[in-house]
């Protein structure tokens, strides 16, 4: 038997043209999707700093001719300006002020916030900064360390923070991951008018099991225990001290380590 030849299929020119057009369109779309994905992922505009604008029409608007820092004492503002890489007339990209603000926050732990305002028409950038609010000094070999109201330990590089009336906190032995926010909250609550018989003088970490100990200006010693139920502890402690204080002579020790069992023990020191 003779072998039958398989018929050859030939596409008409119009069909071949449509197929090629479809392939080119699909390939172009794929390449475009890859390019967009790479652009979104790398975001190169974040790194652009205004370089290469010389000679571009209207580029003068990107120059920064004036730079100021407000909201902090002059001594700190001068130190902050020294850390910014800038000369009058430098080109700054759109994101440069925000990047500089974040850098200042990293370099100066005493700063609570730094916000940048830019005037393109005036060619000026103003950094509005706020210093952290201290609730206590931090004991240690290095002076100028403080605890702020949020539980953040910060340093005062130019001695702008007053130590007057602040208790001293000892953090030796405290775990690195320990949240000092409740401790700062306790110190602030204890210094509220009428919360305690006298202001805080010192507060120190004993151990994770024993908690904390505190000292008041009138000599009262507080075995505080864990920093829990702060508001309730303060109210009950004031009631017990007002009741037992007149019947006991001298300075007192208040043991609140068993507060969860409903106990506050008062004894002479």
Buried (B, 14 or more C-beta within 10 A) or exposed (E): EEEEEEEEEEEEEEEEEEEEEEEEEEEEEEEEEEEEEEEEEEEEEEEBBBEEBEEEEEEEEBBBEEBEBEBBEEEBBEBBBEEBEEEEEBBBBBBBBBBBBEBBBEEBBBBBEBEBEBEEEEBBBBBBBEBBEBBBBBBBEEEBBBBBBEBBBBBBBBEBBEBEEBBBBBBEEBEEEBEBBBBBBBBBBBBEEEBBBEBBBBBBBBEEEEBBBBBBEEBBBBBBBBBEBBEEBBEBBBEBBEEBBEEEEEEBBBBBBEBEEEEBBBEEE
